[in-house]
Every structure is written in structure tokens, then in C-alpha cells.
């Protein structure tokens, strides 16, 4: 009986951990998207300034490198969401044979921020 209760507790804790990991990774995607948008705006500004002669080429190239880094970070964040989703489905013992595995899981609860 005690072993069974511990197993149920461990399974529930694993599912909860998987859920909150998914919430966190989805928020990380939003942060990475915002960071990419900011980098693109800075690149746009540097391109205009370069065209008018107010900024050296090095600044424009650095801004472009920042955009590339932010694009990479977004891809990593999106991959982490897929990994977290797969982990949660595995913890729920969801069958990987059905098409449900292909449908994104959208968490409905998030942490309360004070």
C-alpha cells in the first residue's frame, strides 16, 4: 500500500513538473520572439544609418549578427517546447501511435506573478 501511494505520488509529481516545464518553455519562446523583434528593429536602424553614412559598416554587420543569434535562440526555444510537450505526453502515458501526438498542447494555467 505504501509503495503504491508513493508510485502515485511520483507519477503525479512528474506530470506536474512536465506541465510547468511546458509552460516555462512556451514563455521562453515569447521572450525569444520579442528579443528577435528588437534585434531586427536595431538592424533596420543601423541599415538606415549606414546608408546615410552615420554608422560604419561594422555596426551594421554586428546588428545582423545579433539578428542571426536571436533567430538561433528562437529555434532552440521552439525545439525545447516540442521536447517539453513530448516529455509531458510520455509522463501521461499517451500513445505515440495516434495523431494526438502531433497536436500542440496549450497550457491553460500559468504561474501567478506578484
N, C-alpha and C positions, 0 to 999 in steps of 0.2 A: 504493500500500500504506500509506504513512504517513497519507494523508488518510482512508483507510478506518478505520484504527486510531483516529485522532483522533475521527472521527464516532462510532464505537462507544463510545469513552471518554466523549464528550459526552452521548450518549444515556443511558448508564448513570448518569452523574453527575446528569443531570436526573431520572431515575426515583428515585434515592436521595434527592435533595433533595425531590421531591414526596412521597415516603413519610414522611420525617421532618417535613415541614410538616404532613401529615395527623396524625401522632402529636401534634405540638405543639398543633394546633387542637383536637383531641379533649380534651387535658388542659386547655386553656383553658375548654372547656365545663364540665368538672368544677369548676374553680375558680369560674366564674361561677355555677354552681348552688349551691355552698357559700356564696358571698357573698350570693346571694338568700335562702337559708335563714336566714342570720344577720340580714339586714335584716328579714325577716318576723318573726323572734323579737323583735327590738328594737321593731318596730311593735306587736307583741302586748303587750309590757311597757308601752310608752308608752300604749297604749289603756287598759289596766287602771289605770295611774297617773292618767290623765286622768279616768277615771270616778270615782276616789276623791278627786279634787281635789289630788293630789300633784304633778301635772305640768300646765303650761299647754298650751293648745291648739296653740300654735306648735311645741312639741316633738313632739306627735303628728303634725302636718302635715309636719314635717321628716322624721320617720320614714317617713311614707307616700311622700314624695318620693324617699327613698332606695330604697324598695322598687321604685318605678317606674323609677328609674335602673338598678337591678340587673336588672329584667326586660328592659329595653332592652339591657343589656350581654349578657345571656344570648342574646337573639335575634341580636345581632351575632356572638357566638361560634358559635352554631349555623349561621349563614349562612357563616361562614368555613370550617367543616368541609365544608359542601357544595361550596364553591369549591375547597378543597384536594383533595377527592375527585375533582371534575371535572378538575382540573389533573393529578392522578396518572393518571387514566384516559386523558386526552389524551396524556400522555407515553408511556403504554404502547401508544398507537395502538389503543385499544379502540374498537370500533364503537359509535357512539351510537344505532344503529338497534335494537339488541337490548334486551331487558328487563333485562339485567345492569346497565345504566347506573343503574337505579333501586334496585339493592340496595346498602345501605351497605357500605363497605369497613371492616373491623375490623382495624387493625394488631395483629399478634401480638407484635412486639418493641417494646420501649421503651428509652430510654437508661438506661444504668447510672448510678445516682446513688451517690456516695461520701460 
